[in-house]
Every structure is written in C-alpha cells, then in structure tokens.
Amino acid sequence: MPYRILLLMLLSVSTLLSQSVFFDFATLARKDSFYTELKLKIVECQKPANFKNADIMANGLWAAELTMDRSPEFKAFLGSMMDSLIKFDSDIQRRILQTAFTLYRGEFKESAEKFARETSNVKLFAMAVNYCNLNVSEMQEYEKLAKTKFAGEMKNPILQALIGNLSMKSNGGQKLPPVTDLLNYGKDTSVFRMFMFVRNDRNYAGRIVFRRKNGEFLRDNSGKLVTLPYFARALPNMPGYLTNGNSPQGVFSVTGVYNSAAKLIGPTPRIRLFMPSETDNNTFYNSKANLKGESDSILYRKLFPESWRDYFPVMESFYAGKAGRFDIVMHGTTVDQRYYVKEVFYPNVPTHGCLSGIELWDDKGILISSDQQKLLDIYSSLGNPKGFLYLIELNDEKRTVSEEDIEKLFNYTEIKLK
C-alpha cells in the first residue's frame, strides 16, 4: 500500500477511535467542580493571614493564572503584592511576578523596576526586567545594570540570555536567516526532523511540518504538504529561558512517545522532548554527533547550517536547558476552554512551557477531536523515530500560521518536495 494512502487511513481511523476515549476529569461536572475549587484558592491567597503560607499563596496565584482572573479585586490585591514584592521569600516573589506577567503585563512597571534594582537574584531580576515592556533606551540601561549588578555571575545562562536579548533588540534585532538553508540542512544524515514555525507573538498558533529520515518532507496522496496546527505559548507568556515561560525557540531532541495521564493534560500520549543539558549529550544528540573535544555551545550550533549559527534567538533552548528548565513535552489538554473565550489565542490552551495540540471533549467526557492524536498518528506512521524538533519564530504578524503560509514559505525557498 502506498505510504501516503496509509497515512490518510491512519488519520481517518484515529478520528473514529478518538470518539470512544473517555476521561472523567473532562466531564462538565468535574470541570465545574474544579473551577469552584480554583476560585476558593484565589480567595484564600488574598487573606493577609495567609501571606506567609507558601502553599496557599502558590496555589491561589496559580489558580488565578489558569482561570485568567482579572477581577478588580484580584488586580488590587496583585498590585499590592507587587508594591511589597521585596518582603516575600524568593519563591513567592517569582510566583507573584509570574502572575503579574500572565494577567497584567507591564501595568505594574514602577513596582517591577524598583524590585529589579533591589533584588540580588538573577532569575527574578530577569523576570522583572522582561515584565516592563522596555523601550530601546531602557533596554540599554538595563543591559548596563545587569553587567554591573551581576558582574561575578556572567556565566549564568539566564543572565547570558537576558543580556544577549537586550543587546540584540536595542540594536534593531537580527534578520531571520534563510529558511531554505535550515530546511535543507542535514538531509543526508538519516535523522528525522520536525519544523514548527510560529509568530513572535505566541498568542497565535504555529504549524509543524515533518521531514522523514530520507530527507523528504511528508506529503499526502494529493501532493500537498502535511502540516499540523500546534501551540507554543505559556500562560505567563514569558521568554522561554525563564521557568514556566513560552516553549523556547531553538532545537529539542525528540526521543519517543510515553503515557502519563494528568488531569489537566488527559490520557492522550505525549511525545518526549529534551533541551540541551536537560539530559546527557548522547541522549540529546541521539548519538548522531561527534561529541568529543567540542564545547556544548559548538555542538548545539552544529545542529544548524552555517548561516544560522550566529542567529541569537535560536540559542533560547540552549540557555533554557542550561538554566534548568525541564519536562517540556508535546501533549493534549483537558483544561476548560471557557477560561479563555475572551483571549486572542482561544480556542488554543496555553501551558507552562510545553507545546500543545487542541483537544475537544463533550460534556460527558468523551473525546471529540484531537490534534495531539493526529500528531501521534503521523509520528507513528513514520516509525516513532528519534530526531529533532526545530521551533522557529518567523515574524511579527498578528495571525495564526496557516497551511497557505507554509506552502508559500516552501515555494519561496524553492524547496523541492518529493
């Protein structure tokens, strides 16, 4: 049977099978009950008696993020927390900043700037600086401050990422290298690759294309490029090198499928990804690289063609891994989409850094449709290969990456797809 016809059959079968999948937490009754629990957590964290209770504060702030609680009462509470940020321990400071990022990016700028000058914690400093929506002169000012304030910590990966981004942006940014170079790179290496193209603004979903081990891009039986919509935005919408930030731009190692049902992710299997330094080099590079005698930075850059190796934005995955981010995977979701009806990214569901596919469940907890299952079917049809995922921001257009965008991208770069 021709490969492309088999692929279509697999996708059709998965659509039928998905209708028989039941997950209790996806039922309307469980979602309503869970929402009531979340609202209680938000109320509890606003009580002064609980301000020093790390668990209550963490749970309440997380609940406000998940449900996008922008009530006047919560905004006033969060503003007071930002004003007195320096008084809390570092974990609660991080959580307060993260919630402010999620709900009110830039609105408490004066408090964030004050905190940035007071804190001695590199990660918290980076969060506060990124929170502020800086203009060019402010970027230059904070770049200088970072270099003097943390002069003894210049090897810290978060500091390196922060300073590199401030410098790049204050100097007008970097032009995207030729996409054709990236798509053609390593075609003779017998390594599977996925390429996910997104916008600079992660509110808009991206799309994945698939390159088989033999170097051919996957097409259906009509000759059309196979693409799949996918989402790479975190709830806080922070830079990817920060804990719980967006899925980092750059390269991930793809190592296979695993099952680990969690109530907000659901039963659909996940695809495991690793960033550099999150695992050992033999695992990350799938034993396909000569790993002797070269630095981690050089090894990572060799995953890109020459024209891309000095393009700073794709170093984000490298710095994120060095900074200790972990467990960023590709998964589905059972999160109640009603939380996000008024958000730009609806019906997509943001995560805390993972990449996600839309899944729709009916009120009885039966799976209606699943982009995650479609991804798994495509991946299975290719043999569940190890390889790499490239996550690349294309431009600052305020719209979802469409199938037509991908076709135009490939036509423009004159890739010959078989």
C-alpha positions as CSV (number, residue, x, y, z in Angstrom):
1,M,0.0,0.0,0.0
2,P,1.5,3.4,-0.9
3,Y,2.8,5.3,2.1
4,R,0.7,8.4,1.6
5,I,-2.6,6.4,1.4
6,L,-1.6,4.6,4.6
7,L,-1.1,7.9,6.3
8,L,-4.6,9.1,5.3
9,M,-6.1,5.8,6.6
10,L,-4.3,6.2,9.9
11,L,-5.7,9.7,10.4
12,S,-9.2,8.6,9.5
13,V,-9.0,5.7,11.9
14,S,-7.7,7.9,14.7
15,T,-10.7,10.3,14.2
16,L,-13.1,7.4,14.7
17,L,-11.2,5.9,17.7
18,S,-11.0,9.3,19.5
19,Q,-14.7,9.3,19.8
20,S,-14.6,6.3,22.2
21,V,-12.0,7.8,24.6
22,F,-13.4,8.8,28.0
23,F,-11.7,10.8,30.7
24,D,-13.5,11.6,33.9
25,F,-11.8,15.0,34.5
26,A,-13.0,16.2,31.1
27,T,-16.7,15.9,32.0
28,L,-18.6,19.1,32.5
29,A,-19.4,18.2,36.1
30,R,-15.8,17.7,37.0
31,K,-14.8,20.9,35.2
32,D,-17.4,22.9,37.1
33,S,-16.3,21.4,40.4
34,F,-12.7,22.1,39.7
35,Y,-13.5,25.7,38.8
36,T,-15.2,26.1,42.2
37,E,-12.0,24.8,43.9
38,L,-9.8,27.2,42.0
39,K,-12.0,30.2,43.0
40,L,-11.7,29.2,46.6
41,K,-7.9,29.0,46.3
42,I,-7.8,32.5,44.8
43,V,-9.9,33.8,47.8
44,E,-7.7,32.1,50.3
45,C,-4.4,33.6,49.0
46,Q,-5.8,37.1,49.3
47,K,-6.3,36.8,53.1
48,P,-3.5,38.6,54.9
49,A,-3.2,35.8,57.4
50,N,-2.1,33.5,54.6
51,F,0.6,35.8,53.0
52,K,3.4,33.8,54.7
53,N,1.9,30.5,53.8
54,A,3.8,29.5,50.7
55,D,1.5,26.7,49.7
56,I,-1.7,28.7,49.9
57,M,-0.1,31.6,48.1
58,A,1.3,29.4,45.4
59,N,-2.0,27.6,44.8
60,G,-4.0,30.8,44.7
61,L,-1.7,32.6,42.3
62,W,-1.6,29.6,40.0
63,A,-5.4,29.3,40.1
64,A,-5.7,33.0,39.1
65,E,-3.3,32.4,36.2
66,L,-5.1,29.3,35.0
67,T,-8.5,30.9,35.0
68,M,-7.3,34.3,33.9
69,D,-8.9,36.0,36.8
70,R,-8.8,39.8,36.0
71,S,-11.4,40.8,38.6
72,P,-10.9,44.3,40.1
73,E,-10.5,42.7,43.5
74,F,-7.7,40.5,42.4
75,K,-6.0,43.2,40.4
76,A,-5.9,45.4,43.5
77,F,-4.5,42.5,45.5
78,L,-1.9,41.7,42.9
79,G,-0.9,45.4,42.7
80,S,-0.3,45.5,46.5
81,M,1.8,42.3,46.2
82,M,3.9,43.9,43.5
83,D,4.4,47.1,45.6
84,S,5.7,45.0,48.6
85,L,7.4,42.3,46.5
86,I,10.8,42.6,48.2
87,K,9.2,41.5,51.5
88,F,8.5,38.0,50.3
89,D,10.8,35.0,50.0
90,S,12.2,34.3,46.6
91,D,9.7,31.5,45.6
92,I,6.7,33.7,46.3
93,Q,8.4,36.7,44.6
94,R,8.7,34.5,41.5
95,R,5.1,33.4,41.6
96,I,3.8,37.0,42.1
97,L,5.9,38.2,39.2
98,Q,4.7,35.3,37.0
99,T,1.0,36.0,37.8
100,A,1.5,39.7,37.0
101,F,3.1,38.6,33.7
102,T,0.0,36.4,33.0
103,L,-2.7,38.9,33.8
104,Y,-1.2,42.4,33.7
105,R,2.0,42.6,31.7
106,G,3.6,46.0,32.1
107,E,0.8,47.5,34.2
108,F,2.8,47.4,37.5
109,K,6.0,48.7,35.8
110,E,7.1,51.1,38.5
111,S,6.9,48.3,41.1
112,A,8.8,45.9,38.9
113,E,11.6,48.4,38.1
114,K,12.0,49.1,41.8
115,F,12.3,45.4,42.5
116,A,14.8,44.9,39.7
117,R,17.1,47.3,41.4
118,E,16.6,45.7,44.8
119,T,16.9,42.0,44.1
120,S,20.1,40.1,44.1
121,N,18.5,37.1,42.3
122,V,19.4,36.8,38.6
123,K,16.2,34.9,37.6
124,L,14.0,37.4,39.5
125,F,15.9,40.3,38.0
126,A,15.4,38.9,34.5
127,M,11.7,38.4,35.2
128,A,11.2,42.0,36.5
129,V,13.1,43.5,33.5
130,N,11.2,41.5,30.9
131,Y,7.9,42.4,32.6
132,C,8.4,46.1,31.9
133,N,8.0,46.3,28.1
134,L,11.1,48.4,27.7
135,N,11.9,50.9,25.1
136,V,15.3,51.0,23.4
137,S,17.0,53.4,25.8
138,E,15.6,51.4,28.8
139,M,17.0,48.2,27.2
140,Q,20.4,49.7,27.0
141,E,20.1,51.0,30.6
142,Y,19.2,47.5,32.0
143,E,21.9,45.8,29.9
144,K,24.4,48.0,31.7
145,L,22.8,47.4,35.0
146,A,22.8,43.6,34.5
147,K,26.5,43.7,33.7
148,T,27.5,45.7,36.8
149,K,25.0,44.3,39.3
150,F,25.9,40.7,38.4
151,A,29.5,41.1,37.3
152,G,30.5,38.0,39.2
153,E,27.8,35.8,37.6
154,M,28.4,36.4,33.9
155,K,28.3,32.6,33.2
156,N,24.8,32.3,34.5
157,P,22.7,31.1,31.5
158,I,19.7,33.3,32.4
159,L,22.0,36.4,32.6
160,Q,23.6,35.5,29.3
161,A,20.2,35.1,27.6
162,L,18.9,38.3,29.1
163,I,21.9,40.4,28.2
164,G,22.0,38.8,24.7
165,N,18.4,39.6,24.1
166,L,18.6,43.2,25.4
167,S,21.6,43.9,23.2
168,M,20.1,42.3,20.1
169,K,16.8,44.1,20.5
170,S,18.3,47.5,21.3
171,N,20.3,47.3,18.2
172,G,17.4,46.6,15.9
173,G,17.2,42.8,16.2
174,Q,18.6,40.2,13.8
175,K,17.2,39.3,10.4
176,L,15.8,35.8,10.1
177,P,18.4,33.7,8.2
178,P,17.4,31.9,5.0
179,V,14.8,29.3,5.9
180,T,15.8,27.3,2.9
181,D,19.2,26.7,4.5
182,L,17.5,25.3,7.6
183,L,15.0,23.1,5.8
184,N,17.7,21.6,3.6
185,Y,20.3,21.1,6.3
186,G,21.4,17.6,7.1
187,K,19.1,15.9,4.6
188,D,21.7,13.2,4.1
189,T,22.1,12.3,7.8
190,S,19.2,9.9,8.1
191,V,17.8,11.9,11.0
192,F,14.1,12.6,11.4
193,R,13.2,16.3,11.9
194,M,10.1,18.3,12.7
195,F,10.0,22.0,12.0
196,M,7.5,24.1,13.9
197,F,7.0,27.7,12.6
198,V,5.4,30.3,14.9
199,R,5.0,34.0,15.2
200,N,7.0,36.3,17.6
201,D,3.7,36.8,19.3
202,R,2.9,33.4,20.8
203,N,-0.8,34.2,21.1
204,Y,-1.0,32.9,17.6
205,A,-0.8,29.1,16.8
206,G,2.0,27.8,14.7
207,R,2.3,24.8,12.4
208,I,4.5,21.7,12.2
209,V,6.0,20.1,9.1
210,F,7.7,16.7,9.0
211,R,11.0,15.7,7.4
212,R,11.5,11.9,7.1
213,K,14.8,10.2,7.7
214,N,15.5,10.1,4.0
215,G,15.3,13.9,3.8
216,E,11.8,14.0,2.1
217,F,9.1,16.2,3.5
218,L,5.9,14.5,4.2
219,R,3.1,15.0,1.7
220,D,-0.4,13.4,1.3
221,N,-1.6,11.5,-1.7
222,S,-2.7,14.7,-3.4
223,G,0.8,16.0,-3.2
224,K,0.0,18.5,-0.5
225,L,2.5,19.2,2.3
226,V,1.3,17.6,5.5
227,T,1.1,20.2,8.3
228,L,-0.4,20.3,11.7
229,P,-1.5,23.2,13.9
230,Y,0.2,23.4,17.2
231,F,0.6,25.9,20.1
232,A,3.7,27.1,21.8
233,R,2.5,29.8,24.3
234,A,2.8,29.5,28.1
235,L,0.2,31.1,30.4
236,P,2.6,33.8,31.7
237,N,3.9,34.4,28.1
238,M,7.4,35.0,29.4
239,P,10.7,34.4,27.5
240,G,11.5,30.7,27.1
241,Y,14.7,30.8,29.1
242,L,12.6,31.5,32.3
243,T,10.8,28.9,34.4
244,N,7.2,28.4,33.1
245,G,8.0,30.7,30.1
246,N,7.0,30.0,26.5
247,S,8.3,27.0,24.7
248,P,11.9,28.1,23.9
249,Q,12.9,28.9,20.4
250,G,15.7,26.6,19.0
251,V,16.1,22.8,19.0
252,F,14.7,20.0,21.1
253,S,15.6,16.3,21.0
254,V,12.7,14.1,20.1
255,T,13.0,10.7,21.9
256,G,9.7,8.9,21.6
257,V,6.1,8.5,23.0
258,Y,5.1,7.9,26.6
259,N,2.0,7.7,28.7
260,S,1.5,9.6,31.9
261,A,-2.1,10.8,32.3
262,A,-2.5,14.0,34.3
263,K,-5.9,15.6,34.9
264,L,-5.1,18.9,33.0
265,I,-3.4,17.0,30.2
266,G,-5.5,14.0,29.8
267,P,-4.9,10.4,28.6
268,T,-3.6,11.1,25.1
269,P,0.1,10.0,25.0
270,R,2.8,12.6,24.9
271,I,6.0,13.0,22.8
272,R,9.0,13.4,25.0
273,L,11.4,16.2,24.2
274,F,14.7,17.3,25.8
275,M,16.6,20.5,25.7
276,P,20.4,20.7,25.8
277,S,21.8,20.0,29.3
278,E,18.4,18.6,30.4
279,T,19.8,15.2,29.7
280,D,23.2,13.7,28.7
281,N,24.6,14.6,25.3
282,N,24.4,11.1,24.0
283,T,20.6,11.2,24.5
284,F,20.1,14.7,23.3
285,Y,22.1,14.2,20.1
286,N,20.7,10.7,19.5
287,S,24.3,9.5,19.2
288,K,24.4,11.1,15.8
289,A,27.1,13.7,16.5
290,N,30.8,13.5,17.2
291,L,30.6,14.6,20.8
292,K,34.4,14.6,21.7
293,G,36.5,17.7,22.1
294,E,33.9,20.4,21.5
295,S,32.0,22.7,23.8
296,D,28.3,22.3,24.4
297,S,27.7,25.6,22.6
298,I,29.5,24.5,19.5
299,L,27.8,21.1,19.4
300,Y,24.4,22.8,19.7
301,R,25.2,25.3,16.9
302,K,26.2,22.4,14.6
303,L,22.5,21.4,14.6
304,F,22.1,24.5,12.3
305,P,23.6,25.4,8.9
306,E,26.4,28.0,8.9
307,S,24.0,30.8,8.1
308,W,22.1,30.2,11.3
309,R,24.9,29.6,13.8
310,D,25.2,33.3,14.9
311,Y,21.4,33.9,15.0
312,F,20.9,34.5,18.7
313,P,17.2,33.8,19.0
314,V,17.6,30.1,18.4
315,M,20.0,29.8,21.4
316,E,17.0,30.1,23.7
317,S,16.6,26.3,24.0
318,F,20.3,26.0,24.8
319,Y,20.1,28.6,27.6
320,A,16.8,27.2,28.9
321,G,18.3,23.8,29.3
322,K,21.5,25.3,30.9
323,A,19.2,27.2,33.3
324,G,17.5,24.1,34.5
325,R,14.2,24.1,32.6
326,F,12.8,20.6,32.2
327,D,9.9,18.4,31.2
328,I,8.8,20.4,28.1
329,V,6.9,17.9,26.0
330,M,4.2,17.8,23.3
331,H,0.8,17.0,24.8
332,G,-3.0,17.3,24.6
333,T,-5.2,19.1,27.1
334,T,-8.4,18.8,29.2
335,V,-8.2,22.4,30.5
336,D,-11.6,24.1,30.4
337,Q,-11.5,26.3,27.3
338,R,-14.2,28.5,28.8
339,Y,-11.4,30.2,30.8
340,Y,-10.1,31.7,27.6
341,V,-13.1,32.6,25.5
342,K,-12.1,36.3,25.6
343,E,-8.4,35.7,24.9
344,V,-6.7,36.2,21.5
345,F,-5.4,32.6,21.5
346,Y,-8.8,30.9,22.0
347,P,-9.5,28.0,21.3
348,N,-5.9,27.1,22.0
349,V,-4.9,26.3,25.5
350,P,-1.7,27.7,26.9
351,T,0.6,25.6,29.1
352,H,3.6,26.3,31.4
353,G,6.1,25.9,28.6
354,C,5.0,22.7,26.8
355,L,3.8,22.5,23.2
356,S,0.2,21.6,22.9
357,G,-2.4,20.4,20.5
358,I,-6.1,21.3,20.7
359,E,-8.4,18.6,22.1
360,L,-12.2,18.9,22.3
361,W,-14.2,17.0,24.8
362,D,-18.0,16.7,25.1
363,D,-19.9,17.3,28.4
364,K,-19.8,13.6,29.2
365,G,-16.0,13.4,29.0
366,I,-15.8,11.8,25.5
367,L,-13.0,13.0,23.2
368,I,-14.5,14.6,20.1
369,S,-11.3,15.6,18.2
370,S,-7.6,15.7,18.9
371,D,-4.7,17.4,17.1
372,Q,-2.5,15.6,19.6
373,Q,-3.7,12.2,18.4
374,K,-3.2,13.4,14.8
375,L,0.4,14.2,15.7
376,L,0.8,10.8,17.3
377,D,-0.6,9.1,14.2
378,I,1.7,10.9,11.9
379,Y,4.7,10.2,14.1
380,S,3.7,6.5,14.4
381,S,3.4,6.2,10.6
382,L,7.0,7.4,10.3
383,G,8.1,4.7,12.8
384,N,8.3,6.8,16.0
385,P,11.8,7.9,15.1
386,K,14.2,9.7,17.3
387,G,15.3,13.1,15.9
388,F,15.0,16.8,16.4
389,L,12.3,19.5,16.7
390,Y,13.1,23.0,15.5
391,L,10.9,25.7,16.9
392,I,11.4,28.9,14.8
393,E,9.7,32.3,15.1
394,L,9.0,33.7,11.6
395,N,7.9,37.3,12.0
396,D,5.7,39.6,14.0
397,E,2.5,39.2,12.0
398,K,-0.6,39.0,14.3
399,R,-2.2,35.9,12.9
400,T,-2.1,32.1,13.1
401,V,0.4,30.4,10.8
402,S,-1.7,28.8,8.1
403,E,-1.3,25.9,5.7
404,E,-1.0,28.5,2.9
405,D,1.7,30.3,4.8
406,I,3.7,27.1,5.0
407,E,3.2,26.3,1.3
408,K,4.3,29.9,0.4
409,L,7.3,29.5,2.6
410,F,8.4,26.3,0.9
411,N,7.7,27.7,-2.6
412,Y,9.6,30.9,-1.8
413,T,12.6,29.0,-0.5
414,E,12.4,26.7,-3.6
415,I,12.4,23.5,-1.6
416,K,11.8,20.5,-3.9
417,L,9.4,18.3,-2.0
418,K,9.0,14.8,-3.2
